[in-house]
Structures are given as structure tokens and as C-alpha cells.
């Protein structure tokens, strides 16, 4: 009786997360990845390399994708809404000629999901064409935008990247490198930038190193990516992480290693290790899967519980669950299975079907969990609604006890650095005690990894506070100045702009 079903006007979910019974209010119970950037300098098949690179970075953004190439005298350019495989085909890629390219996958909040904001953004300025792609968030972009608007600038998009392009265009310097330097000097935030003209490719990482950014080599070509997994996808070799505050300039003379800022207090995003990055990526030479396994081991030492099986919420919690199982000797089992083939779902079950238990993306394996005391490992709790549903899934499948262990500290504070988080008042850990959260998610017991345990598990990148990591969403210690008015700021941080 499909006719009887009243479909909602807009899709209620588009992300890759457990979604039974979800509505727009709790859509973002899982944190959303930011964006991914990929760049090539000096390869005849630059557009095809970008395509494969973006595929590997697809987990960082599924709303839109784009590639801009330069053949040395003009740009060739295509962007579109949807997954990389939906945006590009062979003909489109072949039409993107040139040996230099920058590319982007973007996540955005639902309201900002439109083609005008898809990257790379391409501009004409007095010195010629300029393309920009970024991963991150510029905390002071709203202020700069207001100032520029008062001075007469007209903006086409709501994107922070356009703000940066305006700063470049207004620089007193004709030389693009100096103009980029001028623009970056005004920014406060987290970013991995790729700028391209018809002669140069420029890469810049924010002075705290908040967002990951790596440099690789494929034959004579240089490759740039948000994560090393993209190098593996194109057969490139990892060279090094781009340093915080570093500016790399590539042109006919080769690659020049320069800086636009001294390296400030290092603050690599801890959530990249916990949740965002792919397990096969390395960030600052630390493998993400191995770091997650150590988090699971540490969690077992901090909060052991006697149980029959350990299971991880797929996919990002599986490594930590394996670590927990190894440390305790409790067998790891596939108690939860993700349906990998739902893709982007536009046909929604009605409320009635949802209440009947239509579960599209995650299932508990009855024969595995029935009658068992289950330790369920998850990477984080945002609002708590998803955790409640997963615990209930396990219980409905016959689990005798469900003990929840979270491989990160309580997530209490919003992120201003490119991660789409709800307001503080919607973060369950900022509103409730751990015992209250335990009750709210219907768990028999609940423990979070300590911050110290987290830092030791990832490994210290430096002797600085927090081992060189940003842990602001756990401890409210932000590495840069952030606005006091959180609601304004949270609105400004809707994923990568
Ligand atoms: S506040 Fe949290 S999510 Fe945001 S950059 Fe820092 S560690 Fe990452």
C-alpha cells in the first residue's frame, strides 16, 4: 500500500549513520565529518587522479564534489551535488585537461546544501583565474565578511572560502603568493587550503595544525590530500605531513617550502583519530586504526566489565572494540551489522513503518547476542538518541546485559573548527551526569575514556599541553580565540565552508 504512505517533503537523513526513527531534530546525533581536499601538481592525468583521491576521501563529505584543472593557460572545471561517482563520469573527467588540479568533497548542513557552495570555488581576479578548495572552518569569517561588505564587496555564496578569495583580491600585492600570505594573516581557524592559478599551486595548513594535511609523491608529480588513504588510492608515496603554518608553493621552478606563520601551539584534532579519519590513514605518522585499538585497550584498563562478548558500533568503533577485546580476553563478535548498500536513501519509511521497526542501516545479530552480556563500544555520544536506539536494538535481539564503553571523553563543547556539532545545550554530556546518561541510553553500565587515557592512546605529538592535540570538545580549552556567543559561532561552523 505504498500510496498510503505520506512521504516527508524533504529527506530526513542523508548521512551514513544509524537512522531508525530519526527526525530532523536528531539528524546529527553523529558528528559530521568536515570536508576533504586533494591536489595534483605535474601529472598528465591529474583529473583522474583527483577522482580516485576524492573517492578515498568520500567519508569526509557526501554532499558535493568538484575538480578544477589547469592546462597552464585556462581552467577546466566541474562540480556537482552528490557522491563523487554521481558527479563525474569518464567524459567529464576527460574534458578536465591539464597536469595541475585541485579537488574537493564537501559536507554541509541541510540548509546550506547547494551547488553554489560546492568547491573548488573559482574566481576571476585582476591577475587572472583563481581556484580555492579548503577543509576546515574560519572562526572569524563572519566578522571579515561584514567588514568587506561594508567596504563594498558582494558575495555570491555563504562560503568562508569566498571570504578568503575576497581578501586575496583586495591585497595590495599583485603576486599571488604574497596576496595569499596577506589573506591567511587575517584568518583565525582551522584549515587545509589549496589555491590554484594558471601557473601555481599553493598549499597552506593552519598554524595549529588542527586539520590534517599531507604531502605525497607519484613519480615526478606532487600530491596533496586531507588523509594518507587517498595516496594509497592513487599509488602515491607519503612524503610528510604539511607543517602547521607552512606554505608550499609549486610552479615551473619546482616546490618551494615556506611559511606564512610561525607554528603556534600544536593542536591536531583528536576527533580525527577517534572518529573522522579512515582507519588506514596515518595522521602525523600515527596510524588511526592502531590509535583506536589503543583507545579500546586503555578503556578496558580504565573500565573493565565482565561480559560474554565485545562488539563495536560499525564502522568507526570496530578498531577500539578489537582493542578492548584483546586487553580483556573477552571475545570480539560482530554483534552489530551495517547494511553497506543503502547508500543515499531518498525513500523514507513512514513514521508508522519506523515504529514497526524498519531498520535500514544497522542490525543486531540475534544469534550472536541472544542471552549474552554484551560490551558495546562506541566512539562518542552526542545527543544520546543514537546510543539509546543501538542499546535497544541489542536488547530486542535478546542481549541479557548491555554495557556501553565510549572510546573518547564526554563530548561537552561545540567545535568551531569545521565539525558540525549541535549547540552545547543539545550535547547530552554537557547537560547530564554520566549516571543520568546511562539511564537515558538504557545501558546497564556506562564509562567514557579519560582525556589522559585518550592522549596516551593516540601518542604525544609534542610536549605541549594535551600532547599537541586539540581536545576542546572534551575540556573547553580551545587553541584559538572563539566567539562568546556560541549560537552565532555554531551557526558559522556548519561543516566546511
Ligand atoms: S573541538 Fe573537538 S572536534 Fe573540534 S577540532 Fe578540537 S578536538 Fe576536533
Boltz pocket constraint, residues with backbone or C-beta under 6 A from the ligand:
constraints:
  - pocket:
      binder: B
      contacts: [[A, 210], [A, 267], [A, 268], [A, 269], [A, 270], [A, 271], [A, 272], [A, 413], [A, 414], [A, 415], [A, 416], [A, 417], [A, 419], [A, 470], [A, 471], [A, 472], [A, 473], [A, 474]]
      max_distance: 6.0
